[in-house]
């Protein structure tokens, strides 16, 4: 990923309708060093300047809080940025953990499902939203 004059390797990149997310998985050994931490700060600032939102998770968070913290944090950020941007889709997909396959493809006539609704087939919703 190029940000200004620098190239960066992102751990995970998510392209959303209203911005992009860089998810970094910070290993404990690498991020103990103060100089490496300063380099990460500069990198985060460069990416933010060029429209990227950076989310960092420690090794411990990934091991111990993946379901309770990491996944919900990514989900919330994706939804705040308008859903996942996909080629050949008219509307970005938002993430709903209780929906079938985790995605919900709304039409302009649909009200997004509440978290209590389950078994939403995003393929059927997509077909209906384009008139098939």
N, C-alpha and C positions, 0 to 999 in steps of 0.2 A: 504494500500500500504506500503510495506516495503522498506525503504531506509537505507542501512547500518544496524545499530543496532536499528533503531527506526521504529515504525509503525505510519503511518499517515492516517487519513481519508480525502479523497479528495472530494471536492464538486462535481466536474465532471471530469471524466477521458476520454480522447479520445486517442485511440491507432492508430497510423499512421504507414505508411510503414518505415519511417526513424526516428522515435522517438515518444515520447508520450507527451501529453499536459495535464496539470492540470489546470482546470479553477476554480478560486476561486471567490466567490461572497462575498465581504467584507461588512458586516453590519456596519453601522455607530457607534453604541454603542460599539461593540467589539474592533474596531480599533482606538478608541480615546486613549486608555491606552498605554503608552510607553512600558511597559513590554510585553504586548501582541504583539505589533508591532515588538519588538526584537525577540520574539518567532517565529513570521511569517518569519522574515528574516532568522533565522537559519533553519527553515523548508524548505524555498525556496532553500537555499544553499544546504541542504542535498538532496533534490529532483533533483536539477540541477546536482549535482555530480553523481547521479545515472541515468542520461539520460532523465530527465523530464524537459519540458519547462513549467513554471508557468505563467499564465495570470491572472491578478486580475482586477475585476470590482467593483466599489463602488455601494452602493445601488442607489445613485443618477444617475450614468451612466446607470444602468439597467432600472430604471424607465423612464429616459428622453432620453437616447441615444441607446436604444436596437437595433433598425433597422439601425441607421446611424453610430454607432461606434462599439458596442459589437459584433454583428453578423459578420460584415465585418472583424473585427480583428481576430475572431476565424476562419473564412473561409480562410483568407490569411495564417494563421499559419498552418492550416491543409494542404493546398495545398503546402506550402513550405516544409512540411515534407512528401511529396509524396502521399498524399491522405489517406483516412480512410482505415485501415487494417481490412479486413473482412475474417472470416474463409471460406474456400471453394471457394475463388475467386482467380483467377490467377493473377489479377492485381488490385491494390488498386484503390478505387474510389476517384476522385477529386470532389470538390464542385464547381458548376457553378450556381449562383443564378437564372439565366435566363433559365436554362435547366429544362425539365420536372422533377418533384420531387426533383430538386436541385442537382442532381448528374449526372455525365457524366462518363460512363465506356468506356474508349478508347480501341481500338485494336492497334496492332503494325502498322497497315496501316492507321489509322485515324489521321487527324489533329484535335486538340481540337477545339470545336466550339468557334466562337467569341461571345462576350456577346450580340450581336444583334440577334443571332440565337435563336429560341425558339422551344418548343415542340419536344425536343429530348427524345425519349423513351429509357431509359437506359436498359430496358429488351431486346428490339430489338437489340440494339447495342451490348449487352453482347452476345446474341445468335450468331450474325454475327462474333464477335471476336473469338469465339471458333469453328467456321465453321458450325454451324447449319443452 
